[in-house]
Amino acid sequence: MTTAGAFSPTAAHAAPPSDVKPVRVVILVDESGSLKDQDVTRERAAAQLIALSELSPQSQVAVVGFGSSNGPGQSAVDIVCPLTGVQTAQDRESLGRCVEKLRLRAAEEGNDTDHAAALEQALAIMDQPDDQQRAKIVFLLTDGVLDVRNSPQYGADAQARNANAQAQITRSLDDAKRGRVQIWPLGFGAADKSALDDFAAGGWVQPCGDQRTTTPRARVVATSADVERSLLEAFAYARCAGIEESVTDSLDAGATIDLHVNIPIIATDGSIVVVKRDKRIQATYFDPEGTQVPKQGELKESTFQAAGEAGPVESLRIRNPLPGQWRIQLKSPPGVSRQEVSATVVWQGALRASISLSNPGRAPASR
């Protein structure tokens, strides 16, 4: 029985359209020679997580790889995904594909670590005209420290080049603060936590109300294997969204497993983000009532849009989701090696209530 003032999960069906604020995101991804192949694979997956899980169809995402410029014909930055909208599934698929161009640089391409050039490129992208007044967020993924000793553009004296690049970073951080650009660094390997702290503190700092976790801060994880979850958390906090616990399991060749995630009642928009690692693994989604939902279209007053199905990361973006426990069925075909798979929910929304008036007549007296 529903009493006066009680909250009902069925309220999800009647919720008004949400107003998720759009963001402009630039993801800076280290391509330096200190990386290993598995590090680059994890970085690609992390960048795809952001591109595919964004909640607002009016948002924009760019991905920039960086190393260094040590000689003629080299560039410290590599715009692998120009600023792209995420309105349609095709837009998000395009972002998922272009992220695959991130690579481990060879010495002849400039494979040191130029954080200064990377940040300057991110701010140049942020300065492009914007009629939506999107919040500006930069994510910096790196495994190392600033090293431009072989980059002549920072001066003739090799010993002074790092200091000159650091001075440029300081100026760029001042520009970021004036331009209201948040910077969320994520380091792994030999990354310098102190330097990354300076990046986070140097940009625009504006928490979401009283939520201290939403203030930009640096994170340093032990290995690249921790990058995906850490970046997804930073993404949620940066855009004032909620994030649920990740669910992880192992999937054998030819096997089928279920992952269960929760979408809270206050969510008006959500993304179920699935890391499959192998594109041949198929995902099917079931709502809390056990109904298989479409990957495109509408059902039960919810709207669905999947992206990334043909890649190692996919997501299902849901407008007006049914709250409760969702089931993701993952099926691996024969011949696919054992994979670690995971699912995470990122959401935004406001409290939604269903109010039923009880019988206004006087209740019978107790005897």
KAQUI-V908149 format. One record per run of one state. SS is the DSSP state (hx for helix, st for strand, lp for the rest). FROM is the first residue (numbers start at 0). TO is the last residue. Records with the same first field share a line. If there is no record, write none. Layout:
SS->FROM-TO  FROM-TO
This chain:
lp->0-7  14-21  30-35  53-58  66-75  85-87  101-105  109-111  113-113  126-133  142-145  147-150  154-156  178-179  188-191  202-206  208-209  214-217  221-222  238-240  243-245  251-254  263-267  275-280  286-290  292-294  299-300  307-311  319-322  331-337  348-366
hx->8-13  36-52  88-100  106-108  114-125  151-153  157-177  192-201  211-213  223-237
st->22-29  59-65  76-84  112-112  134-141  146-146  180-187  207-207  210-210  218-220  241-242  246-250  255-262  268-274  281-285  291-291  295-298  301-306  312-318  323-330  338-347
